Amino acid sequence: MNSKQKNENKIILIGMGLIFLISSFYIIKGLGDKVDDGQVEKKQEELFSDYTYITASELDKKIIAREKISLLDIRDSANFEKNHIEGALNVSDQNLSEILQKIPKEDLIIVIGYDYDRKKEESSVAQVLSESGFKNFKVLTGGIVGWAEEGNKLISSGNKESALDWSKVDQIIPEQLKLALESNYPVFIVDVRKPFLYTNGHIPKAVNIPLEELEKRKSDIPFSKEILVYGNNSDEDFSAAVKLHDLGFLATFTLQGGFSAWQEKRFEIEK
């Protein structure tokens, strides 16, 4: 074998060696990635196995039976305002600790998330509950989506593009309300504006229950009377009427044009 052939053989051997090293590197890396993936999956399983579930139908039965339950809705405030289960508290990282201080340790706590997939937020709250000494808590299967899919009741602020929400609203004009007041018709009038606006002037006999307090002050409104609700404008009227309907007040009317329309007619105002 001459020197030229020896050099060629040496180059071939070096090339084969490099191919072997590169192949070994990717094989080892691939095995490492599989191990990492397995560890991630294991961590996720551990992350989402630190709580038990309750179905929408099970929760509905407990609510109907008036069992002592604390509902913690962990969605963002915008989605919470759109719709939520009656009596639920909207919690976040900022107010969770404060809210938990007011809940007895023996209460059953139900954590309400978004849907079937977004479980990271649920697990985070479950961890806080556990670390805070709460043992009796569950997560609602499917979150608010699962609850709605089974046709359960939601409290909403209304959507003006929804025909369903419009079906919850009946309007009267200022002249009709004036006539009802003059004839002492048994109507309960709710002013949902801010307290300072109510103090500056309101429709006679109106009771001030700000829009954001309607749900928690539900017991202040009689079911035995027809309800007339008004705000500062048509948007507040609509939102208040939808919310009252969802809370079970079926004989509910709004004042067309809100308080502004009453003022424009120069009808009587109390202070």
Secondary structure, DSSP 8 states (H G I E B T S, - for coil): --HHHHHHHHHHHHHHHHHHHHHHHHHHHHHHHHHHHHHHHHHHHHHTTSSEEE-HHHHHHHHHTT--EEEEE-S-HHHHHHEE-TT-EE--TTTHHHHHTTS-TTSEEEEE-SSSS--HHHHHHHHHHHHTT--SEEEETTHHHHHHHTT---EE---TT-HHHHTT-EEE-HHHHHHHHHTT--EEEEE-S-HHHHHH-B-TT-EE--GGGTTTTGGGS-TTSEEEEE-SSHHHHHHHHHHHHHTT--SEEEETTHHHHHHHTT---B-
